[in-house]
Amino acid sequence: MNSQLPPEVQLLDLVSLERKPSTSLANALCTAVYRVSFPGPSPEISTLQNKVNNLLLQESVLAEAKAKPSKRHADKHDRKDAITQRDIRSGIKSLVVSPGPPLALLMELACSPQQHIKPSEVLECIDIEKSFPIRLTRLELKAENGAQLFEYDAPSATEAGRSLPQGNAAGSDLPDQLPDQVVMTT
């Protein structure tokens, strides 16, 4: 198959399903765990922790989103992207500051068909995304029962010998080396 694909898109591993899954992949997905690290200058630990605490204490956290234009509009060029706000607080399952070194922020966010929270939305709400260069890494995808969705995904928190606390914690231990599934670098 790799010979049919462009050189920059190559398969590393294939998994054969013995039977048809009872649910679609999208419906099995519940949360995603991300690590935000700071490859250059980073915020002060106390500043980041205060921002995380303030966010978690809020009952409602509003994030801006572009509303999709109506298909009724005849002229595509006249469509205006309306900015709307949505409450993302219920989709923030966990935010944990890890003092490191290196300093990192662990996030467990909803990513189901019912609610999908983008890491960039959370970072924007705590005013980090544009202040410092970041590296966003997806560590794992979880099913509704908390099980790691893919056996071949990056090692889960428990497999790596740590657990991701619920809610807020002052810090947690991150292993020095974790396989990265880099989502975004700014």
Buried (B, 14 or more C-beta within 10 A) or exposed (E): EEEEEEEEEEEEEEEEEEEEEEEEEEBBBBBBBBBBBBEEEBBEBEBBBBBBBEBBEEEEBBBEBEEEEEEEEEEEEEEEEEEEEBEBBEBBBBBBBBBBEEBBBBBBBBBBEEBBBBBBBBBBBBEBBEBBBBBBBBBBBBBEEEEBBEEEBBBBBEEBEBEBBEEBBEBBEBEEEBEBBEBBEE
